[in-house]
């Protein structure tokens, strides 16, 4: 046997190892970014992106996209070891991420989001803005008294 097959196999194996290392590094980073974009907007009291097109992206698009990409990378990593992704993990990650991503697309198009999905400071600020825009009419009952 000539040495060509051995060298090719070795380079293929090292490429797979390098890809696995890259996946092992990228998965926790993406999960961390997703968690950051879930937790951070709820802990702050103001942001430069409030009221712009970046608001739904930061709140509803970036976190599920990070989780979906990390899930796809985990599936690729397990596939390289001839394993399958556990069904429980699939049911935990995929449906909620897709639901929030679809909500994010609707939010980006202008649909109001449910209150439980918005940070408290955004709910309060939107309520103040609505109160400022809403004209107050005098009550009819107070005129008759």
N, CA, C and O atoms as CSV, one atom per row, in Angstrom:
chain,resi,resn,atom,element,x,y,z
A,1,UNK,N,N,0.846,-1.188,0.000
A,1,UNK,CA,C,0.000,0.000,0.000
A,1,UNK,C,C,0.884,1.241,0.000
A,1,UNK,O,O,1.878,1.323,0.721
A,2,UNK,N,N,0.498,2.186,-0.815
A,2,UNK,CA,C,1.311,3.402,-0.875
A,2,UNK,C,C,0.906,4.371,0.237
A,2,UNK,O,O,-0.127,4.190,0.881
A,3,UNK,N,N,1.698,5.358,0.449
A,3,UNK,CA,C,1.485,6.301,1.541
A,3,UNK,C,C,0.440,7.352,1.246
A,3,UNK,O,O,0.111,8.143,2.129
A,4,UNK,N,N,-0.107,7.393,0.012
A,4,UNK,CA,C,-1.072,8.412,-0.349
A,4,UNK,C,C,-2.368,8.239,0.449
A,4,UNK,O,O,-2.910,9.218,0.961
A,5,UNK,N,N,-2.860,7.025,0.558
A,5,UNK,CA,C,-4.101,6.756,1.278
A,5,UNK,C,C,-3.971,7.082,2.749
A,5,UNK,O,O,-4.914,7.579,3.365
A,6,UNK,N,N,-2.823,6.809,3.311
A,6,UNK,CA,C,-2.609,7.067,4.729
A,6,UNK,C,C,-2.585,8.572,4.989
A,6,UNK,O,O,-3.173,9.035,5.967
A,7,UNK,N,N,-1.928,9.326,4.149
A,7,UNK,CA,C,-1.855,10.776,4.329
A,7,UNK,C,C,-3.241,11.401,4.172
A,7,UNK,O,O,-3.612,12.312,4.912
A,8,UNK,N,N,-4.003,10.892,3.192
A,8,UNK,CA,C,-5.344,11.430,2.983
A,8,UNK,C,C,-6.224,11.151,4.199
A,8,UNK,O,O,-6.975,12.022,4.638
A,9,UNK,N,N,-6.134,9.954,4.733
A,9,UNK,CA,C,-6.930,9.597,5.906
A,9,UNK,C,C,-6.528,10.437,7.104
A,9,UNK,O,O,-7.391,10.867,7.870
A,10,UNK,N,N,-5.259,10.675,7.278
A,10,UNK,CA,C,-4.780,11.471,8.400
A,10,UNK,C,C,-5.251,12.914,8.280
A,10,UNK,O,O,-5.678,13.503,9.274
A,11,UNK,N,N,-5.183,13.498,7.085
A,11,UNK,CA,C,-5.630,14.880,6.924
A,11,UNK,C,C,-7.144,14.985,7.097
A,11,UNK,O,O,-7.640,15.977,7.631
A,12,UNK,N,N,-7.872,13.976,6.652
A,12,UNK,CA,C,-9.316,13.978,6.837
A,12,UNK,C,C,-9.657,13.887,8.320
A,12,UNK,O,O,-10.559,14.575,8.800
A,13,UNK,N,N,-8.941,13.044,9.034
A,13,UNK,CA,C,-9.173,12.890,10.458
A,13,UNK,C,C,-8.838,14.189,11.199
A,13,UNK,O,O,-9.568,14.591,12.104
A,14,UNK,N,N,-7.750,14.839,10.823
A,14,UNK,CA,C,-7.385,16.092,11.494
A,14,UNK,C,C,-8.380,17.207,11.152
A,14,UNK,O,O,-8.642,18.072,11.987
A,15,UNK,N,N,-8.934,17.196,9.936
A,15,UNK,CA,C,-9.965,18.167,9.586
A,15,UNK,C,C,-11.210,17.966,10.440
A,15,UNK,O,O,-11.810,18.935,10.907
A,16,UNK,N,N,-11.601,16.699,10.647
A,16,UNK,CA,C,-12.756,16.423,11.486
A,16,UNK,C,C,-12.493,16.833,12.932
A,16,UNK,O,O,-13.380,17.362,13.602
A,17,UNK,N,N,-11.281,16.592,13.409
A,17,UNK,CA,C,-10.949,16.979,14.771
A,17,UNK,C,C,-10.975,18.496,14.910
A,17,UNK,O,O,-11.462,19.023,15.911
A,18,UNK,N,N,-10.451,19.199,13.905
A,18,UNK,CA,C,-10.456,20.653,13.946
A,18,UNK,C,C,-11.883,21.190,13.911
A,18,UNK,O,O,-12.213,22.143,14.617
A,19,UNK,N,N,-12.729,20.572,13.083
A,19,UNK,CA,C,-14.131,20.987,13.027
A,19,UNK,C,C,-14.819,20.729,14.374
A,19,UNK,O,O,-15.599,21.562,14.836
A,20,UNK,N,N,-14.539,19.597,14.997
A,20,UNK,CA,C,-15.143,19.287,16.291
A,20,UNK,C,C,-14.690,20.270,17.362
A,20,UNK,O,O,-15.485,20.679,18.208
A,21,UNK,N,N,-13.433,20.646,17.330
A,21,UNK,CA,C,-12.934,21.629,18.292
A,21,UNK,C,C,-13.617,22.977,18.059
A,21,UNK,O,O,-14.003,23.654,19.011
A,22,UNK,N,N,-13.762,23.360,16.802
A,22,UNK,CA,C,-14.441,24.625,16.492
A,22,UNK,C,C,-15.886,24.586,16.969
A,22,UNK,O,O,-16.394,25.571,17.503
A,23,UNK,N,N,-16.550,23.446,16.775
A,23,UNK,CA,C,-17.922,23.322,17.245
A,23,UNK,C,C,-17.989,23.361,18.767
A,23,UNK,O,O,-18.896,23.974,19.329
A,24,UNK,N,N,-17.049,22.719,19.433
A,24,UNK,CA,C,-17.021,22.730,20.894
A,24,UNK,C,C,-16.775,24.136,21.447
A,24,UNK,O,O,-17.215,24.456,22.551
A,25,UNK,N,N,-16.090,24.953,20.698
A,25,UNK,CA,C,-15.866,26.341,21.116
A,25,UNK,C,C,-17.084,27.206,20.780
A,25,UNK,O,O,-17.478,28.060,21.575
A,26,UNK,N,N,-17.671,26.989,19.622
A,26,UNK,CA,C,-18.767,27.853,19.153
A,26,UNK,C,C,-20.078,27.606,19.889
A,26,UNK,O,O,-20.837,28.548,20.117
A,27,UNK,N,N,-20.359,26.370,20.262
A,27,UNK,CA,C,-21.640,26.060,20.909
A,27,UNK,C,C,-21.812,26.832,22.218
A,27,UNK,O,O,-22.833,27.497,22.390
A,28,UNK,N,N,-20.844,26.769,23.159
A,28,UNK,CA,C,-21.046,27.545,24.396
A,28,UNK,C,C,-21.086,29.053,24.164
A,28,UNK,O,O,-21.780,29.774,24.882
A,29,UNK,N,N,-20.347,29.531,23.170
A,29,UNK,CA,C,-20.375,30.969,22.883
A,29,UNK,C,C,-21.769,31.385,22.416
A,29,UNK,O,O,-22.302,32.393,22.881
A,30,UNK,N,N,-22.362,30.617,21.500
A,30,UNK,CA,C,-23.701,30.958,21.012
A,30,UNK,C,C,-24.752,30.830,22.108
A,30,UNK,O,O,-25.661,31.656,22.196
A,31,UNK,N,N,-24.633,29.806,22.940
A,31,UNK,CA,C,-25.578,29.673,24.055
A,31,UNK,C,C,-25.420,30.863,25.003
A,31,UNK,O,O,-26.414,31.408,25.483
A,32,UNK,N,N,-24.191,31.265,25.272
A,32,UNK,CA,C,-23.950,32.421,26.134
A,32,UNK,C,C,-24.514,33.703,25.557
A,32,UNK,O,O,-25.102,34.503,26.285
A,33,UNK,N,N,-24.343,33.913,24.256
A,33,UNK,CA,C,-24.902,35.106,23.608
A,33,UNK,C,C,-26.426,35.079,23.683
A,33,UNK,O,O,-27.054,36.106,23.944
A,34,UNK,N,N,-27.022,33.909,23.456
A,34,UNK,CA,C,-28.482,33.795,23.556
A,34,UNK,C,C,-28.982,34.101,24.955
A,34,UNK,O,O,-29.974,34.811,25.119
A,35,UNK,N,N,-28.300,33.568,25.971
A,35,UNK,CA,C,-28.694,33.833,27.359
A,35,UNK,C,C,-28.494,35.313,27.690
A,35,UNK,O,O,-29.321,35.914,28.375
A,36,UNK,N,N,-27.405,35.893,27.207
A,36,UNK,CA,C,-27.155,37.320,27.446
A,36,UNK,C,C,-28.286,38.179,26.885
A,36,UNK,O,O,-28.747,39.108,27.549
A,37,UNK,N,N,-28.737,37.874,25.664
A,37,UNK,CA,C,-29.789,38.676,25.050
A,37,UNK,C,C,-31.164,38.377,25.643
A,37,UNK,O,O,-32.123,39.092,25.351
A,38,UNK,N,N,-31.278,37.342,26.464
A,38,UNK,CA,C,-32.515,37.110,27.202
A,38,UNK,C,C,-32.466,37.850,28.533
A,38,UNK,O,O,-33.437,38.502,28.917
A,39,UNK,N,N,-31.346,37.753,29.236
A,39,UNK,CA,C,-31.245,38.284,30.598
A,39,UNK,C,C,-30.959,39.791,30.607
A,39,UNK,O,O,-31.600,40.529,31.355
A,40,UNK,N,N,-30.027,40.248,29.805
A,40,UNK,CA,C,-29.586,41.643,29.861
A,40,UNK,C,C,-30.710,42.661,29.627
A,40,UNK,O,O,-30.821,43.607,30.406
A,41,UNK,N,N,-31.545,42.513,28.599
A,41,UNK,CA,C,-32.604,43.519,28.412
A,41,UNK,C,C,-33.587,43.588,29.578
A,41,UNK,O,O,-34.246,44.612,29.761
A,42,UNK,N,N,-33.699,42.535,30.361
A,42,UNK,CA,C,-34.612,42.543,31.490
A,42,UNK,C,C,-33.982,43.149,32.739
A,42,UNK,O,O,-34.693,43.456,33.697
A,43,UNK,N,N,-32.682,43.325,32.747
A,43,UNK,CA,C,-31.986,43.887,33.911
A,43,UNK,C,C,-31.679,45.377,33.757
A,43,UNK,O,O,-31.418,46.058,34.749
A,44,UNK,N,N,-31.707,45.884,32.533
A,44,UNK,CA,C,-31.390,47.293,32.324
A,44,UNK,C,C,-32.658,48.129,32.431
A,44,UNK,O,O,-33.762,47.587,32.485
A,45,UNK,N,N,-32.500,49.438,32.462
A,45,UNK,CA,C,-33.672,50.306,32.533
A,45,UNK,C,C,-33.825,51.190,31.296
A,45,UNK,O,O,-34.827,51.893,31.164
A,46,UNK,N,N,-32.858,51.165,30.399
A,46,UNK,CA,C,-32.939,51.946,29.172
A,46,UNK,C,C,-31.959,51.345,28.173
A,46,UNK,O,O,-30.959,50.740,28.560
A,47,UNK,N,N,-32.248,51.512,26.902
A,47,UNK,CA,C,-31.362,50.990,25.863
A,47,UNK,C,C,-31.447,51.898,24.645
A,47,UNK,O,O,-32.476,52.522,24.385
A,48,UNK,N,N,-30.349,51.958,23.910
A,48,UNK,CA,C,-30.315,52.802,22.716
A,48,UNK,C,C,-31.252,52.275,21.652
A,48,UNK,O,O,-31.694,53.039,20.794
A,49,UNK,N,N,-31.572,50.976,21.682
A,49,UNK,CA,C,-32.374,50.380,20.625
A,49,UNK,C,C,-33.873,50.454,20.899
A,49,UNK,O,O,-34.664,49.978,20.085
A,50,UNK,N,N,-34.284,51.039,22.025
A,50,UNK,CA,C,-35.717,51.107,22.327
A,50,UNK,C,C,-36.432,51.967,21.285
A,50,UNK,O,O,-35.981,53.065,20.959
A,51,UNK,N,N,-37.536,51.463,20.775
A,51,UNK,CA,C,-38.356,52.208,19.837
A,51,UNK,C,C,-37.864,52.172,18.400
A,51,UNK,O,O,-38.485,52.769,17.521
A,52,UNK,N,N,-36.760,51.482,18.148
A,52,UNK,CA,C,-36.256,51.389,16.775
A,52,UNK,C,C,-36.508,49.976,16.252
A,52,UNK,O,O,-37.083,49.130,16.937
A,53,UNK,N,N,-36.071,49.753,15.043
A,53,UNK,CA,C,-36.247,48.415,14.476
A,53,UNK,C,C,-35.347,47.390,15.154
A,53,UNK,O,O,-35.519,46.187,14.954
A,54,UNK,N,N,-34.395,47.848,15.945
A,54,UNK,CA,C,-33.507,46.927,16.646
A,54,UNK,C,C,-34.172,46.301,17.870
A,54,UNK,O,O,-33.709,45.274,18.365
A,55,UNK,N,N,-35.240,46.903,18.358
A,55,UNK,CA,C,-35.899,46.382,19.560
A,55,UNK,C,C,-36.403,44.948,19.373
A,55,UNK,O,O,-36.044,44.088,20.177
A,56,UNK,N,N,-37.218,44.645,18.351
A,56,UNK,CA,C,-37.656,43.251,18.211
A,56,UNK,C,C,-36.508,42.302,17.860
A,56,UNK,O,O,-36.534,41.126,18.221
A,57,UNK,N,N,-35.514,42.818,17.163
A,57,UNK,CA,C,-34.376,41.963,16.832
A,57,UNK,C,C,-33.626,41.568,18.095
A,57,UNK,O,O,-33.301,40.395,18.283
A,58,UNK,N,N,-33.346,42.542,18.966
A,58,UNK,CA,C,-32.619,42.247,20.199
A,58,UNK,C,C,-33.426,41.394,21.159
A,58,UNK,O,O,-32.857,40.564,21.868
A,59,UNK,N,N,-34.735,41.579,21.198
A,59,UNK,CA,C,-35.549,40.867,22.170
A,59,UNK,C,C,-36.031,39.510,21.677
A,59,UNK,O,O,-36.094,38.562,22.460
A,60,UNK,N,N,-36.371,39.396,20.398
A,60,UNK,CA,C,-37.080,38.207,19.932
A,60,UNK,C,C,-36.409,37.445,18.797
A,60,UNK,O,O,-36.844,36.338,18.481
A,61,UNK,N,N,-35.376,37.985,18.174
A,61,UNK,CA,C,-34.764,37.285,17.052
A,61,UNK,C,C,-33.389,36.714,17.423
A,61,UNK,O,O,-33.115,35.546,17.150
A,62,UNK,N,N,-32.541,37.512,18.031
A,62,UNK,CA,C,-31.181,37.053,18.325
A,62,UNK,C,C,-31.157,35.846,19.269
A,62,UNK,O,O,-30.444,34.885,18.977
A,63,UNK,N,N,-31.906,35.845,20.397
A,63,UNK,CA,C,-31.819,34.664,21.272
A,63,UNK,C,C,-32.231,33.345,20.615
A,63,UNK,O,O,-31.480,32.375,20.712
A,64,UNK,N,N,-33.399,33.261,19.946
A,64,UNK,CA,C,-33.727,31.961,19.361
A,64,UNK,C,C,-32.801,31.560,18.212
A,64,UNK,O,O,-32.540,30.373,18.014
A,65,UNK,N,N,-32.304,32.542,17.453
A,65,UNK,CA,C,-31.369,32.201,16.371
A,65,UNK,C,C,-30.087,31.616,16.956
A,65,UNK,O,O,-29.546,30.649,16.420
A,66,UNK,N,N,-29.600,32.196,18.050
A,66,UNK,CA,C,-28.402,31.637,18.700
A,66,UNK,C,C,-28.652,30.213,19.175
A,66,UNK,O,O,-27.808,29.336,18.993
A,67,UNK,N,N,-29.817,29.981,19.788
A,67,UNK,CA,C,-30.114,28.637,20.280
A,67,UNK,C,C,-30.301,27.647,19.135
A,67,UNK,O,O,-29.866,26.500,19.237
A,68,UNK,N,N,-30.943,28.073,18.046
A,68,UNK,CA,C,-31.122,27.175,16.911
A,68,UNK,C,C,-29.789,26.845,16.239
A,68,UNK,O,O,-29.554,25.695,15.870
A,69,UNK,N,N,-28.911,27.845,16.074
A,69,UNK,CA,C,-27.592,27.573,15.494
A,69,UNK,C,C,-26.771,26.663,16.396
A,69,UNK,O,O,-26.098,25.755,15.909
A,70,UNK,N,N,-26.819,26.896,17.705
A,70,UNK,CA,C,-26.059,26.030,18.606
A,70,UNK,C,C,-26.631,24.617,18.591
A,70,UNK,O,O,-25.884,23.645,18.708
A,71,UNK,N,N,-27.947,24.495,18.449
A,71,UNK,CA,C,-28.561,23.167,18.342
A,71,UNK,C,C,-28.111,22.467,17.067
A,71,UNK,O,O,-27.815,21.273,17.085
A,72,UNK,N,N,-28.058,23.204,15.964
A,72,UNK,CA,C,-27.588,22.613,14.702
A,72,UNK,C,C,-26.117,22.204,14.810
A,72,UNK,O,O,-25.719,21.166,14.282
A,73,UNK,N,N,-25.321,23.015,15.487
A,73,UNK,CA,C,-23.908,22.657,15.673
A,73,UNK,C,C,-23.759,21.433,16.568
A,73,UNK,O,O,-22.897,20.587,16.332
A,74,UNK,N,N,-24.596,21.341,17.590
A,74,UNK,CA,C,-24.559,20.162,18.450
A,74,UNK,C,C,-24.950,18.916,17.670
A,74,UNK,O,O,-24.349,17.856,17.844
A,75,UNK,N,N,-25.952,19.041,16.813
A,75,UNK,CA,C,-26.347,17.906,15.976
A,75,UNK,C,C,-25.204,17.493,15.055
A,75,UNK,O,O,-24.963,16.302,14.861
A,76,UNK,N,N,-24.508,18.460,14.492
A,76,UNK,CA,C,-23.366,18.146,13.619
A,76,UNK,C,C,-22.237,17.497,14.409
A,76,UNK,O,O,-21.596,16.562,13.929
A,77,UNK,N,N,-21.994,17.989,15.612
A,77,UNK,CA,C,-20.953,17.415,16.458
A,77,UNK,C,C,-21.281,15.976,16.830
A,77,UNK,O,O,-20.421,15.100,16.748
A,78,UNK,N,N,-22.511,15.733,17.235
A,78,UNK,CA,C,-22.900,14.370,17.584
A,78,UNK,C,C,-22.895,13.457,16.367
A,78,UNK,O,O,-22.593,12.269,16.479
A,79,UNK,N,N,-23.225,14.005,15.211
A,79,UNK,CA,C,-23.196,13.221,13.977
A,79,UNK,C,C,-21.781,12.776,13.640
A,79,UNK,O,O,-21.586,11.678,13.118
A,80,UNK,N,N,-20.802,13.605,13.929
A,80,UNK,CA,C,-19.414,13.219,13.647
A,80,UNK,C,C,-18.951,12.087,14.563
A,80,UNK,O,O,-17.995,11.382,14.240
A,81,UNK,N,N,-19.622,11.910,15.703
A,81,UNK,CA,C,-19.317,10.792,16.599
A,81,UNK,C,C,-20.312,9.651,16.426
A,81,UNK,O,O,-20.383,8.758,17.270
A,82,UNK,N,N,-21.077,9.670,15.345
A,82,UNK,CA,C,-22.089,8.649,15.039
A,82,UNK,C,C,-23.135,8.526,16.144
A,82,UNK,O,O,-23.531,7.420,16.512
A,83,UNK,N,N,-23.568,9.643,16.658
A,83,UNK,CA,C,-24.620,9.693,17.672
A,83,UNK,C,C,-25.758,10.553,17.142
A,83,UNK,O,O,-25.594,11.329,16.201
A,84,UNK,N,N,-26.921,10.392,17.775
A,84,UNK,CA,C,-28.070,11.215,17.413
A,84,UNK,C,C,-28.368,12.191,18.539
A,84,UNK,O,O,-28.011,11.959,19.694
A,85,UNK,N,N,-29.021,13.274,18.188
A,85,UNK,CA,C,-29.421,14.254,19.192
A,85,UNK,C,C,-30.564,13.646,20.006
A,85,UNK,O,O,-31.509,13.110,19.427
A,86,UNK,N,N,-30.494,13.718,21.327
A,86,UNK,CA,C,-31.588,13.177,22.147
A,86,UNK,C,C,-32.913,13.876,21.847
A,86,UNK,O,O,-32.958,15.092,21.661
A,87,UNK,N,N,-33.965,13.108,21.806
A,87,UNK,CA,C,-35.287,13.645,21.491
A,87,UNK,C,C,-35.725,14.660,22.545
A,87,UNK,O,O,-36.369,15.656,22.216
A,88,UNK,N,N,-35.382,14.414,23.796
A,88,UNK,CA,C,-35.755,15.339,24.867
A,88,UNK,C,C,-35.128,16.707,24.622
A,88,UNK,O,O,-35.786,17.732,24.803
A,89,UNK,N,N,-33.866,16.730,24.213
A,89,UNK,CA,C,-33.194,17.996,23.925
A,89,UNK,C,C,-33.847,18.692,22.737
A,89,UNK,O,O,-33.993,19.914,22.720
A,90,UNK,N,N,-34.231,17.904,21.755
A,90,UNK,CA,C,-34.912,18.469,20.596
A,90,UNK,C,C,-36.230,19.117,21.018
A,90,UNK,O,O,-36.557,20.210,20.554
A,91,UNK,N,N,-36.974,18.467,21.879
A,91,UNK,CA,C,-38.262,19.006,22.317
A,91,UNK,C,C,-38.102,20.200,23.250
A,91,UNK,O,O,-38.998,21.040,23.337
A,92,UNK,N,N,-36.972,20.286,23.948
A,92,UNK,CA,C,-36.741,21.410,24.847
A,92,UNK,C,C,-36.288,22.648,24.086
A,92,UNK,O,O,-36.721,23.757,24.400
A,93,UNK,N,N,-35.425,22.479,23.094
A,93,UNK,CA,C,-34.815,23.618,22.407
A,93,UNK,C,C,-35.617,24.070,21.197
A,93,UNK,O,O,-35.886,25.262,21.048
A,94,UNK,N,N,-35.998,23.150,20.339
A,94,UNK,CA,C,-36.520,23.531,19.031
A,94,UNK,C,C,-37.885,24.220,19.063
A,94,UNK,O,O,-37.993,25.315,18.510
A,95,UNK,N,N,-38.937,23.657,19.671
A,95,UNK,CA,C,-40.250,24.339,19.603
A,95,UNK,C,C,-40.283,25.719,20.252
A,95,UNK,O,O,-40.815,26.648,19.644
A,96,UNK,N,N,-39.733,25.901,21.472
A,96,UNK,CA,C,-39.772,27.268,22.020
A,96,UNK,C,C,-38.972,28.271,21.190
A,96,UNK,O,O,-39.376,29.423,21.034
A,97,UNK,N,N,-37.834,27.821,20.662
A,97,UNK,CA,C,-37.020,28.730,19.847
A,97,UNK,C,C,-37.759,29.132,18.576
A,97,UNK,O,O,-37.732,30.299,18.186
A,98,UNK,N,N,-38.406,28.189,17.940
A,98,UNK,CA,C,-39.155,28.513,16.725
A,98,UNK,C,C,-40.343,29.420,17.042
A,98,UNK,O,O,-40.644,30.335,16.276
A,99,UNK,N,N,-41.021,29.172,18.169
A,99,UNK,CA,C,-42.149,30.017,18.573
A,99,UNK,C,C,-41.699,31.460,18.793
A,99,UNK,O,O,-42.329,32.393,18.294
A,100,UNK,N,N,-40.614,31.641,19.536
A,100,UNK,CA,C,-40.126,32.995,19.812
A,100,UNK,C,C,-39.593,33.642,18.529
A,100,UNK,O,O,-39.753,34.848,18.337
A,101,UNK,N,N,-38.968,32.861,17.659
A,101,UNK,CA,C,-38.481,33.409,16.391
A,101,UNK,C,C,-39.648,33.883,15.521
A,101,UNK,O,O,-39.561,34.942,14.899
A,102,UNK,N,N,-40.721,33.123,15.471
A,102,UNK,CA,C,-41.902,33.538,14.699
A,102,UNK,C,C,-42.518,34.788,15.325
A,102,UNK,O,O,-42.925,35.704,14.610
A,103,UNK,N,N,-42.588,34.831,16.677
A,103,UNK,CA,C,-43.062,36.047,17.343
A,103,UNK,C,C,-42.162,37.232,17.023
A,103,UNK,O,O,-42.644,38.350,16.838
A,104,UNK,N,N,-40.855,36.992,16.957
A,104,UNK,CA,C,-39.916,38.057,16.627
A,104,UNK,C,C,-40.128,38.598,15.233
A,104,UNK,O,O,-40.011,39.801,15.001
A,105,UNK,N,N,-40.439,37.717,14.309
A,105,UNK,CA,C,-40.721,38.167,12.942
A,105,UNK,C,C,-41.981,39.027,12.934
A,105,UNK,O,O,-42.022,40.069,12.280
A,106,UNK,N,N,-43.022,38.582,13.670
A,106,UNK,CA,C,-44.241,39.386,13.757
A,106,UNK,C,C,-43.976,40.720,14.452
A,106,UNK,O,O,-44.513,41.749,14.044
A,107,UNK,N,N,-43.147,40.708,15.504
A,107,UNK,CA,C,-42.812,41.955,16.205
A,107,UNK,C,C,-42.063,42.889,15.275
A,107,UNK,O,O,-42.286,44.100,15.301
A,108,UNK,N,N,-41.182,42.348,14.459
A,108,UNK,CA,C,-40.436,43.160,13.505
A,108,UNK,C,C,-41.384,43.797,12.491
A,108,UNK,O,O,-41.133,44.902,12.008
A,109,UNK,N,N,-42.465,43.102,12.173
A,109,UNK,CA,C,-43.453,43.637,11.233
A,109,UNK,C,C,-44.424,44.609,11.892
A,109,UNK,O,O,-45.247,45.213,11.204
A,110,UNK,N,N,-44.345,44.774,13.233
A,110,UNK,CA,C,-45.151,45.776,13.911
A,110,UNK,C,C,-46.245,45.248,14.803
A,110,UNK,O,O,-46.985,46.043,15.383
A,111,UNK,N,N,-46.382,43.952,14.940
A,111,UNK,CA,C,-47.416,43.399,15.809
A,111,UNK,C,C,-47.024,43.580,17.278
A,111,UNK,O,O,-45.884,43.292,17.644
A,112,UNK,N,N,-47.935,44.047,18.116
A,112,UNK,CA,C,-47.596,44.190,19.542
A,112,UNK,C,C,-47.360,42.822,20.182
A,112,UNK,O,O,-48.026,41.841,19.851
A,113,UNK,N,N,-46.419,42.782,21.087
A,113,UNK,CA,C,-46.065,41.529,21.749
A,113,UNK,C,C,-46.849,41.351,23.038
A,113,UNK,O,O,-47.269,42.332,23.651
A,114,UNK,N,N,-47.047,40.107,23.452
A,114,UNK,CA,C,-47.712,39.864,24.738
A,114,UNK,C,C,-46.894,40.468,25.879
A,114,UNK,O,O,-45.668,40.546,25.809
A,115,UNK,N,N,-47.589,40.889,26.918
A,115,UNK,CA,C,-46.913,41.568,28.031
A,115,UNK,C,C,-45.872,40.693,28.702
A,115,UNK,O,O,-44.835,41.198,29.133
A,116,UNK,N,N,-46.121,39.397,28.800
A,116,UNK,CA,C,-45.189,38.537,29.519
A,116,UNK,C,C,-43.869,38.344,28.772
A,116,UNK,O,O,-42.905,37.849,29.356
A,117,UNK,N,N,-43.806,38.718,27.515
A,117,UNK,CA,C,-42.568,38.574,26.750
A,117,UNK,C,C,-41.744,39.854,26.713
A,117,UNK,O,O,-40.619,39.853,26.212
A,118,UNK,N,N,-42.293,40.946,27.240
A,118,UNK,CA,C,-41.564,42.220,27.228
A,118,UNK,C,C,-40.926,42.479,28.590
A,118,UNK,O,O,-41.511,42.139,29.618
A,119,UNK,N,N,-39.747,43.070,28.610
A,119,UNK,CA,C,-39.173,43.491,29.890
A,119,UNK,C,C,-40.058,44.546,30.546
A,119,UNK,O,O,-40.771,45.280,29.861
A,120,UNK,N,N,-40.010,44.618,31.859
A,120,UNK,CA,C,-40.877,45.518,32.625
A,120,UNK,C,C,-40.684,46.977,32.228
A,120,UNK,O,O,-41.659,47.717,32.098
A,121,UNK,N,N,-39.429,47.398,32.034
A,121,UNK,CA,C,-39.202,48.812,31.726
A,121,UNK,C,C,-39.764,49.179,30.360
A,121,UNK,O,O,-40.154,50.328,30.152
A,122,UNK,N,N,-39.818,48.241,29.427
A,122,UNK,CA,C,-40.405,48.522,28.113
A,122,UNK,C,C,-41.922,48.627,28.246
A,122,UNK,O,O,-42.534,49.505,27.638
A,123,UNK,N,N,-42.541,47.739,29.038
A,123,UNK,CA,C,-43.991,47.818,29.263
A,123,UNK,C,C,-44.363,49.155,29.880
A,123,UNK,O,O,-45.325,49.791,29.449
A,124,UNK,N,N,-43.609,49.586,30.885
A,124,UNK,CA,C,-43.916,50.850,31.557
A,124,UNK,C,C,-43.740,52.042,30.614
A,124,UNK,O,O,-44.565,52.956,30.605
A,125,UNK,N,N,-42.684,52.030,29.837
A,125,UNK,CA,C,-42.446,53.149,28.919
A,125,UNK,C,C,-43.511,53.202,27.830
A,125,UNK,O,O,-43.966,54.287,27.468
A,126,UNK,N,N,-43.916,52.049,27.304
A,126,UNK,CA,C,-44.963,52.041,26.285
A,126,UNK,C,C,-46.293,52.526,26.867
A,126,UNK,O,O,-47.053,53.217,26.188
A,127,UNK,N,N,-46.574,52.163,28.126
A,127,UNK,CA,C,-47.804,52.644,28.774
A,127,UNK,C,C,-47.765,54.159,28.933
A,127,UNK,O,O,-48.776,54.828,28.719
A,128,UNK,N,N,-46.606,54.712,29.307
A,128,UNK,CA,C,-46.477,56.167,29.429
A,128,UNK,C,C,-46.642,56.848,28.080
A,128,UNK,O,O,-47.288,57.892,27.988
A,129,UNK,N,N,-46.073,56.276,27.044
A,129,UNK,CA,C,-46.204,56.870,25.712
A,129,UNK,C,C,-47.650,56.828,25.232
A,129,UNK,O,O,-48.129,57.783,24.620
A,130,UNK,N,N,-48.356,55.718,25.506
A,130,UNK,CA,C,-49.768,55.640,25.120
A,130,UNK,C,C,-50.598,56.659,25.890
A,130,UNK,O,O,-51.494,57.290,25.329
A,131,UNK,N,N,-50.299,56.816,27.168
A,131,UNK,CA,C,-51.046,57.789,27.976
A,131,UNK,C,C,-50.794,59.213,27.483
A,131,UNK,O,O,-51.695,60.051,27.522
A,132,UNK,N,N,-49.588,59.489,27.025
A,132,UNK,CA,C,-49.281,60.817,26.501
A,132,UNK,C,C,-49.948,61.092,25.168
A,132,UNK,O,O,-50.282,62.241,24.878
A,133,UNK,N,N,-50.151,60.081,24.355
A,133,UNK,CA,C,-50.790,60.264,23.045
A,133,UNK,C,C,-52.302,60.287,23.137
A,133,UNK,O,O,-52.967,60.891,22.296
A,134,UNK,N,N,-52.846,59.641,24.140
A,134,UNK,CA,C,-54.288,59.484,24.249
A,134,UNK,C,C,-54.908,60.774,24.791
A,134,UNK,O,O,-54.600,61.183,25.910
A,135,UNK,N,N,-55.771,61.414,24.012
A,135,UNK,CA,C,-56.419,62.641,24.524
A,135,UNK,C,C,-57.460,62.270,25.576
A,135,UNK,O,O,-58.186,61.285,25.437
A,136,UNK,N,N,-57.514,63.074,26.623
A,136,UNK,CA,C,-58.484,62.845,27.694
A,136,UNK,C,C,-59.716,63.699,27.445
A,136,UNK,O,O,-59.621,64.916,27.283
A,137,UNK,N,N,-60.852,63.060,27.416
A,137,UNK,CA,C,-62.124,63.772,27.259
A,137,UNK,C,C,-62.731,64.017,28.635
A,137,UNK,O,O,-62.572,63.200,29.543
A,138,UNK,N,N,-63.413,65.119,28.786
A,138,UNK,CA,C,-64.095,65.328,30.074
A,138,UNK,C,C,-65.217,64.308,30.228
A,138,UNK,O,O,-65.852,63.911,29.250
A,139,UNK,N,N,-65.447,63.897,31.448
A,139,UNK,CA,C,-66.484,62.908,31.709
A,139,UNK,C,C,-67.859,63.554,31.582
A,139,UNK,O,O,-68.061,64.689,32.014
A,140,UNK,N,N,-68.778,62.843,31.001
A,140,UNK,CA,C,-70.140,63.369,30.807
A,140,UNK,C,C,-70.894,63.423,32.130
A,140,UNK,O,O,-71.712,64.321,32.334
A,141,UNK,N,N,-70.643,62.514,33.001
A,141,UNK,CA,C,-71.362,62.484,34.278
A,141,UNK,C,C,-70.989,63.669,35.153
A,141,UNK,O,O,-71.821,64.138,35.930
A,142,UNK,N,N,-69.765,64.163,35.050
A,142,UNK,CA,C,-69.345,65.274,35.893
A,142,UNK,C,C,-70.031,66.581,35.466
A,142,UNK,O,O,-70.192,67.472,36.300
A,143,UNK,N,N,-70.438,66.724,34.206
A,143,UNK,CA,C,-71.125,67.914,33.733
A,143,UNK,C,C,-72.565,67.976,34.237
A,143,UNK,O,O,-73.100,69.066,34.442
A,144,UNK,N,N,-73.192,66.831,34.438
A,144,UNK,CA,C,-74.577,66.796,34.849
A,144,UNK,C,C,-74.755,67.042,36.326
A,144,UNK,O,O,-75.866,67.372,36.741
A,145,UNK,N,N,-73.763,66.905,37.123
A,145,UNK,CA,C,-73.897,67.072,38.568
A,145,UNK,C,C,-73.959,68.496,38.971
A,145,UNK,O,O,-74.073,68.797,40.159
